[in-house]
């Protein structure tokens, strides 16, 4: 009996010796919580343990060092994981490296320092990225205009733009909400902040913020923006030195024929767009497709592009998912007119029937940016003061996975992009 017991103990220790990796599968059916899986991966990077992101392998799975702390956290957070041996890990990596397989293993080296550009008074559920970070338990700092203008972005690798209006038109809510207390208070708060920072107009202050963010990207930062932060940011850059704000926004009129004075060479992603002149219309420009798209909710899906993992690792990372078909969702800026996207910008998600892009990516200087149309991937049509989305009810959301792909992306070991 004693010999049998010793033999069992030896087998146990042999198993532990060879069980050297944690595989976090990201399959459609097997992973219980896709979103929290990103948090476990981020935790490993925080603890200075590298991770292999297995592109196109079982939905973009993660391979971590086998440590008791990570096993425990997976169990606590409800993340499905598998313990595999050295030999099994080697077999997976050999499969992935095969030239016949559209897969690759990218090394994630260091947890990026994350900032969310957002007004301090905003509730976390006003922004899908903030909700995703909180749910996945990924740490971040909140920054706003003071921090940006004080050049504090140098502390960060990754910046998300909250649903902000960089044009000084207060979100174009004038027509519907100019008498609402929340609108009046937000306008007063913006004017007070601009004055404190030494500006006579909110539009001028927001332009300087946009220019600092532009410099952050050019210098090597990664910027992620959703909804109205995408097109309003672009409009602010194109309208540098041009007054496009009507009297109710800044106290004086606009420049004559301001449309002809826009400089599209200054923008990241969009060209040849036309501004919406009326302050009564809840729209910035014709970049956004919201009012032109005629598609029922039941058919509103967009398709993710497939890329070569070995030749195009960057868009492959950004599109990792357990499905190529993602539910659409609305926003002030729902999607982008493909005709107005610059030729050097990559369209990673689109709805061909309406000629609209939902998810785009580009390079500027040493940095990169991603624009994602819509407000909340699990709230089809979000309105002001709507209840928050409970991500506990959507742990496998493909739309939210795209956000978290972008969060992890800066951790990837840099290698020369193949052409």
C-alpha positions in Angstrom: 0.0 0.0 0.0 2.9 2.3 0.9 4.5 1.7 -2.5 1.3 2.4 -4.3 1.0 5.7 -2.5 4.5 6.7 -3.3 3.9 5.8 -6.9 0.8 8.0 -7.0 2.7 10.9 -5.5 5.5 10.5 -8.0 3.0 10.6 -10.9 1.5 13.7 -9.4 4.8 15.5 -9.3 5.7 14.3 -12.8 2.5 15.8 -14.1 3.2 19.1 -12.4 6.7 19.1 -13.9 5.4 18.7 -17.4 2.3 20.9 -17.0 4.2 24.1 -17.7 1.7 26.3 -19.5 -1.8 27.6 -19.1 -3.8 27.8 -22.4 -6.7 30.2 -22.3 -8.8 29.1 -25.3 -10.9 31.8 -27.0 -13.2 29.5 -29.0 -16.8 30.4 -29.5 -18.2 27.5 -27.4 -15.5 26.7 -24.8 -14.6 30.1 -23.3 -17.0 31.1 -20.5 -15.8 34.7 -20.3 -13.9 36.1 -23.3 -13.6 39.6 -21.9 -12.1 38.6 -18.5 -9.6 36.4 -20.4 -8.0 39.6 -21.6 -7.7 40.7 -17.9 -5.9 37.5 -17.0 -3.5 38.1 -19.9 -2.9 41.7 -18.8 -2.2 40.5 -15.2 0.5 38.1 -16.5 2.2 41.0 -18.3 1.9 43.2 -15.1 3.7 40.4 -13.2 6.4 40.6 -15.9 5.6 37.2 -17.4 5.4 37.2 -21.2 2.4 35.8 -23.0 2.1 34.3 -26.5 -1.0 35.4 -28.4 -1.9 32.6 -30.7 -3.3 34.4 -33.7 -6.1 32.5 -35.4 -5.6 29.5 -33.2 -8.9 28.7 -31.4 -10.3 32.2 -31.7 -7.0 33.9 -30.8 -6.0 32.0 -27.6 -3.4 33.0 -25.1 -0.5 30.9 -23.8 0.8 31.8 -20.3 3.4 30.4 -17.9 1.7 28.0 -15.5 1.7 29.7 -12.2 -0.6 29.0 -9.2 -1.6 32.7 -9.1 -2.9 32.6 -12.7 -4.8 29.4 -12.1 -6.4 30.9 -9.1 -7.4 34.1 -10.9 -8.8 32.2 -13.8 -11.0 30.3 -11.4 -12.1 33.4 -9.4 -12.9 35.4 -12.5 -14.7 32.5 -14.3 -12.2 32.2 -17.2 -11.9 28.9 -18.9 -8.3 27.5 -19.0 -6.4 24.3 -19.8 -3.2 23.1 -18.2 -0.9 21.7 -20.9 2.5 20.1 -20.9 5.7 21.3 -22.5 5.2 18.8 -25.3 1.6 19.9 -25.9 2.7 23.5 -26.1 5.5 22.7 -28.5 3.0 20.8 -30.7 0.7 23.8 -30.8 3.5 26.2 -31.7 4.8 23.8 -34.4 1.2 23.7 -35.9 1.0 27.5 -35.8 4.4 27.9 -37.5 3.5 25.7 -40.4 3.5 27.7 -43.7 0.2 26.0 -44.6 -1.6 27.5 -41.6 -2.8 31.0 -41.4 -1.7 31.4 -37.8 1.1 33.0 -35.8 2.4 33.3 -32.3 3.0 36.9 -31.2 4.9 37.6 -28.0 3.3 40.1 -25.6 6.1 41.5 -23.5 5.0 44.4 -21.3 1.6 45.7 -20.0 1.0 49.1 -21.7 0.3 52.1 -19.5 -3.3 53.1 -20.3 -5.1 56.4 -20.3 -8.8 57.2 -20.9 -9.5 60.7 -22.0 -12.7 61.6 -20.3 -14.3 64.4 -18.3 -13.9 63.6 -14.6 -17.7 63.9 -14.0 -18.7 61.3 -16.5 -20.1 58.1 -15.2 -18.1 54.9 -16.2 -21.1 53.5 -18.1 -21.1 56.5 -20.4 -18.3 54.8 -22.3 -17.9 51.3 -23.6 -14.1 51.3 -23.3 -14.2 52.3 -19.6 -16.7 49.5 -19.0 -14.6 47.0 -20.8 -11.5 47.9 -18.8 -13.3 47.8 -15.5 -15.0 44.4 -16.3 -11.7 42.9 -17.5 -10.0 44.3 -14.4 -7.4 46.2 -16.5 -6.0 49.3 -14.7 -6.1 52.7 -16.4 -5.8 56.4 -15.6 -8.4 59.1 -16.4 -6.9 62.2 -18.1 -8.6 65.2 -19.5 -7.7 68.6 -21.0 -5.4 69.8 -18.2 -3.3 66.7 -18.3 -3.1 66.6 -22.1 -2.1 70.3 -22.3 0.5 69.7 -19.5 2.1 67.1 -21.8 1.3 64.2 -19.4 0.5 61.8 -22.3 4.2 61.0 -22.4 3.5 58.7 -19.5 1.3 56.4 -21.6 1.4 54.0 -24.5 -2.3 53.7 -25.1 -5.0 56.5 -25.2 -8.7 56.1 -25.6 -10.8 59.1 -26.6 -14.2 59.2 -24.8 -17.2 60.2 -26.8 -15.9 63.8 -27.0 -16.6 66.7 -29.2 -13.3 68.3 -30.3 -15.0 71.0 -32.4 -16.4 73.2 -29.6 -20.1 72.5 -30.6 -21.0 70.6 -27.4 -21.8 67.4 -29.2 -24.3 69.1 -31.5 -27.0 68.5 -28.9 -28.2 72.1 -29.2 -31.3 71.3 -31.3 -32.7 68.6 -28.9 -31.2 69.5 -25.5 -30.3 73.1 -25.3 -32.9 73.6 -22.4 -31.9 70.5 -20.5 -30.0 70.9 -17.3 -27.3 68.4 -18.2 -26.6 70.3 -21.4 -26.5 73.7 -19.8 -24.2 72.5 -17.0 -21.9 70.7 -19.4 -21.6 73.8 -21.5 -20.8 76.0 -18.5 -18.2 73.5 -17.2 -16.5 73.4 -20.6 -16.4 77.2 -20.8 -15.1 77.5 -17.2 -12.3 75.0 -18.0 -11.3 76.7 -21.2 -11.1 80.1 -19.3 -9.0 78.5 -16.5 -6.6 77.2 -19.2 -6.2 80.6 -20.8 -8.5 80.3 -23.8 -11.3 82.6 -24.8 -13.2 79.9 -26.7 -13.8 76.2 -26.0 -13.2 75.5 -29.7 -9.7 76.9 -29.5 -8.9 74.9 -26.3 -10.2 71.7 -27.8 -8.2 72.2 -30.9 -5.0 72.5 -28.9 -6.0 69.3 -27.1 -6.5 67.5 -30.4 -3.1 68.8 -31.6 -1.4 67.4 -28.5 -3.1 64.1 -29.0 -2.0 64.1 -32.7 1.6 64.7 -31.5 1.2 61.8 -29.1 0.4 59.5 -32.0 3.1 60.8 -34.3 5.6 60.2 -31.5 4.7 56.6 -31.2 1.5 56.4 -29.1 -1.5 54.2 -29.9 -4.9 56.0 -30.0 -8.3 54.3 -29.9 -11.5 56.3 -30.5 -15.2 55.5 -30.7 -18.4 57.2 -31.8 -18.2 61.0 -32.1 -14.6 61.2 -30.8 -13.6 59.8 -34.3 -15.1 62.4 -36.7 -15.1 65.4 -34.3 -11.4 64.9 -33.8 -10.8 64.8 -37.5 -12.9 67.9 -38.1 -11.0 69.8 -35.5 -7.7 69.0 -37.1 -9.0 69.9 -40.6 -10.5 73.2 -39.3 -7.4 74.4 -37.6 -7.5 78.2 -37.8 -11.0 78.2 -39.2 -14.1 79.2 -37.2 -16.8 76.7 -37.8 -18.9 77.3 -34.7 -22.2 79.3 -34.9 -23.0 82.1 -32.4 -24.8 79.9 -29.8 -21.6 77.9 -29.4 -18.9 80.5 -29.2 -20.6 84.0 -29.2 -19.7 85.0 -32.7 -20.4 83.8 -36.3 -18.5 81.4 -38.5 -15.9 82.2 -41.1 -17.3 82.9 -44.5 -17.3 79.8 -46.7 -15.5 77.8 -44.0 -16.2 74.5 -45.8 -13.7 75.5 -48.6 -11.0 76.3 -46.0 -10.8 72.8 -44.5 -7.4 71.1 -44.9 -7.8 67.4 -45.2 -4.1 66.8 -45.3 -4.1 67.3 -41.5 -6.5 64.5 -40.7 -5.7 60.9 -39.7 -8.3 59.0 -41.7 -10.9 61.0 -43.6 -10.9 63.2 -46.7 -13.3 65.4 -48.7 -16.0 65.4 -46.0 -18.7 68.1 -45.8 -19.7 69.6 -42.5 -23.3 69.8 -41.2 -23.8 73.6 -41.0 -27.1 73.6 -39.1 -26.7 73.8 -35.2 -30.2 72.2 -35.0 -29.0 69.0 -36.6 -27.5 66.3 -34.5 -24.7 65.5 -36.8 -21.1 66.7 -37.5 -20.6 65.8 -41.1 -21.2 63.3 -43.9 -18.5 61.1 -42.6 -21.1 59.4 -40.4 -23.6 57.1 -42.1 -26.3 57.0 -39.3 -29.0 58.9 -41.2 -28.3 57.3 -44.6 -28.3 53.6 -43.5 -31.6 51.9 -44.0 -31.2 48.5 -42.3 -33.3 46.8 -39.7 -31.8 45.9 -36.4 -32.2 42.1 -37.1 -29.9 42.4 -40.1 -27.5 44.9 -38.8 -24.2 43.0 -38.7 -20.7 43.9 -40.0 -18.0 41.5 -41.2 -14.4 41.4 -40.0 -11.7 41.1 -42.6 -9.4 38.1 -42.6 -5.7 38.8 -42.8 -2.5 36.7 -43.1 -1.3 36.2 -39.6 2.3 35.7 -40.7 2.4 38.6 -43.1 -0.1 41.1 -41.6 0.2 40.5 -37.8 -1.1 44.0 -36.8 -4.6 43.8 -38.4 -4.7 40.1 -37.5 -4.3 41.0 -33.8 -6.9 43.8 -34.0 -9.5 41.5 -35.5 -9.0 38.4 -33.3 -12.5 37.0 -32.5 -14.5 33.9 -32.1 -16.7 35.1 -35.0 -16.2 37.1 -38.2 -19.8 38.5 -38.0 -20.4 41.1 -35.3 -23.7 42.7 -34.3 -24.0 46.3 -35.4 -24.8 49.1 -32.9 -25.7 52.7 -33.2 -24.1 55.9 -32.0 -23.9 59.6 -32.8 -21.2 58.4 -35.2 -22.4 54.9 -36.1 -20.1 54.1 -39.1 -18.0 55.8 -41.8 -18.7 56.5 -45.4 -16.1 54.3 -47.2 -15.8 56.9 -50.0 -14.4 59.4 -47.5 -11.7 57.2 -46.0 -8.1 57.8 -47.1 -6.5 55.2 -49.2 -3.7 54.4 -46.7 -6.2 53.6 -44.0 -7.2 49.9 -43.5 -10.8 49.0 -43.3 -11.0 46.0 -40.9 -14.8 45.8 -40.5 -17.5 46.7 -42.9 -21.1 46.3 -44.1 -20.8 46.0 -47.8 -24.5 46.4 -48.6 -24.4 50.0 -47.3 -20.8 50.8 -48.3 -19.9 51.7 -44.7 -16.9 50.9 -42.6 -17.3 50.2 -38.9 -13.7 49.5 -37.8 -10.6 51.1 -39.3 -6.9 51.4 -38.6 -4.0 53.5 -39.7 -0.4 54.6 -39.1 0.7 58.2 -38.4 4.4 58.9 -37.8 5.7 56.4 -35.3 2.3 55.7 -33.9 -1.1 54.1 -34.8 -4.8 54.7 -34.4 -8.0 52.7 -34.6 -11.5 54.2 -35.1 -14.5 52.2 -34.1 -18.0 53.4 -35.0 -20.9 53.2 -32.6 -21.4 53.9 -28.9 -21.9 50.5 -27.0 -21.5 47.1 -28.7 -24.3 45.6 -26.5 -26.7 48.5 -26.5 -28.1 48.9 -30.0 -29.4 52.4 -29.7 -28.0 54.2 -26.6 -29.7 57.4 -25.4 -28.7 60.0 -22.9 -29.4 58.7 -19.3 -30.1 55.2 -20.5 -29.2 52.5 -17.9 -25.7 51.1 -18.1 -24.9 47.9 -19.9 -24.2 45.0 -17.5 -21.2 43.2 -19.0 -21.9 40.2 -16.7 -24.7 39.5 -19.2 -22.4 39.8 -22.2 -19.1 38.0 -21.2 -18.6 36.7 -24.8 -19.4 39.9 -26.7 -17.5 39.9 -30.1 -18.0 43.7 -30.2 -16.3 44.3 -26.9 -13.5 41.9 -27.9 -12.5 44.3 -30.6 -12.0 47.0 -28.0 -9.8 44.7 -25.8 -7.8 43.6 -28.8 -6.7 47.2 -29.1 -5.8 47.4 -25.4 -3.5 44.4 -25.7 -2.0 45.3 -29.0 0.7 47.7 -27.7 2.1 44.9 -25.6 3.2 43.0 -28.7 6.9 42.6 -29.4 7.6 44.9 -32.2 8.8 43.4 -35.4 9.1 44.8 -38.8 5.8 44.7 -40.8 6.2 42.7 -43.9 5.3 44.2 -47.2 
